[in-house]
Amino acid sequence: MIPLNESVEVHIDLSDPASQVFKVDIFWHPQSNRQTLTLPIWTPGSYTVRDHVQYLYGLKAEQDNKNIAIKRLDTSQWSIEIDLLNPISLSYFVEARNNTVRTCYLDPDFASLCLAAAVIQIVDFRWSPHLLKFSIPPNWTIYTPLIKKNVFFSEDYDELIDSPVHAGILKANKLNVRKSQHDFILVGEQKNILPEKFLEDVSSICRAVCKLMDDDPPSGDRYQFILQLMENGYGGLEHDFSSFLQYSWRELHTKKGYRRLLQLIGHEYLHQWNVRRLRPQDYFPYDYNNSIISDSLWFAEGITSYYDLTFPFIAKISNLNDLIEDISEEIIIFLDTPGRFIQSLSDSSREAWIKLYKSVPASKDSQISYYRLGTLLAFCLDVRLRLIGSSLSNLLRYLWLKHGDMKRPYSRQDILLQLSMIDRGITQDLSLWLDTPGSLPILSTIRSIGFKLEFTKEKSNKHGLTLSNNNNHFIITRIERNSPAFSSDLVIDDELIAIDGRRIVSCDDFNEYIVSKSDVNIDYFRRGILRNSRLDLNNDKISYKKRISIDLEASEDCKNLRNKWLEFI
């Protein structure tokens, strides 16, 4: 039993789930007369300021059954000045109405807690053991990857808040992955929509990840998958010993939708190596109170995203055509993103805090996602390495053994140093690809492995507008550069109401009304004032639909390189 004066005890009360509020009580034995308290402003793995403190209220502290003063230092930090070093209790309430993988949610059906958004850190005790207890409704079960020793136990604060909590009338299914056994917990009313072989497929994906890393899962038997099936939603968040995923059950009726779920599962599972344990030096250790920028997210997320596309193929759940379709989609979206000429990959990583998580449709014109561009850099780097007898998987495994497994963070220089031992030219190219917008040789790379980019001519009334339906108000959210709409008087946030006198009642109406027309008259509101504009559609303009396919006339060298690339491992 750990003495109270060497640990922090946390109690979370979920007994009134209909209120969508839970209470937190924290107990500790102070070692100094000034205690500093802080709540993370962000959740690791999601690189933007969330200000979790906005959901906290009723903060108070007691010592010897008497209230003691709490002084606020800034938005998410407080201090307590005390004369006696007797035990302190801290209590507060947390509103839990935000159902995402990085926040807290509570209702009569289940609880989903991201503890970074719920548990205040006692700064003097960050590296001390934490004990976690719960009060829950009857028949509910708690699931968390923390080890249970009468109560749930964590080695320190970091392990505590890296351990999501899910509770409800839930059941864990068992998955066998090499020598380890994992828990898989399904949340949602549409569980029966998953195919009978789903758990078998998940096990196959996990084994494919282990094959890539040439390693048993570092989480061992503690790993937990939490999958919440929702009407709409997509996302995941990685942890050392678990992942929480949300996915739309509406997407599962298609082969591609099911494959995308398996890719998401593989993505988060790989993260227990790449990013959780093989971690950029900027996040070692985590600074929960500041926006720490890093140019390494391209590796943490881009490399992971590249391989998640391959896992169904490696696991023999999908075929080569599926793989080409998925990689082609990434490439074509990339080619249709003007922001790739504006923002470099390293800047996309550095600016994640202020751009990626706050992007809007118009952001496509000035920025690029380090997920997507990182995926394609990984693709180009892998093909380049295959050409000289190496591979990206070799690099990833080397960094794991040299840094991740040894608990040593890595920097860009560590990656460049290893690549320089293979070919100095690659280090120069990698730096160019990272730091110079528009420098990635994606077209020459696909040609080098016997693929080709095809253009199919099609007549189109391409207008260049992106619309959103906001409660039946049709709002312009993006105007494509050099499109017909770009030359009109329309701007973002204008509300379209009619075309040639016909009212718009859906986003599809807009495209239907302009078919076979060279120009149209548009009625719209701007700041509540009715306006009118002509839109010249240039009906004779030819547009091109892009598609990537295997080049049947490719050389033998290209075919051989493609076969090497398709090994992936």
Buried (B, 14 or more C-beta within 10 A) or exposed (E): EBEEEEBBBBBBBBBBBEBBBBBBBBBBBBEEEEBBBBBBBBBBBBBBBBBBBEBBEEBEBBBEEEEBEBEEEEEBBBBBEBEEEEBBBBBBBBBBEBBBBBBBBBBEEBBBBBBBBBBBBBBBBBEBBBBBBBBBBEEBEBBBBBEEEEBBBBEBBBBBBBBBBBBBEBEBEEBEBEEBEBBBBBBBEBEEBBEEEBBEBBBBBBBBBBBBBEBEBBBEEBBBBBBBBBEEBEBBBBBBBBBBBBBBBBBBEEEEBBBBBBBBBBBBBBBBBBBBBBBBBBBEEBEBBEEBBBBBBBBBBBBBBBBBBBBBBBBEBBEEEBBBBBBBEBBBBBBEBBBBEBBBBBBBBBBBBEBBEEEEBBBBBBBBBBBBBBBBBBBBBBBBBBBEEBBBBBBBBBBBBBBBBEEBBBBBEBBBEBBBEBBEEBBEBBBEBBEEBEBBBBEEBBBBBBBBBEEEEEEBBBBBBBBEEEEEEBBBBBBBEEBBBEEBBBEBEBBBBBBEEEEBEEBEBBEEBBEEEEBBEBBBBBEEEEBEBEBEBBBEEEEEEBBBEBBEEBEEEBBEBBEBBBEBE
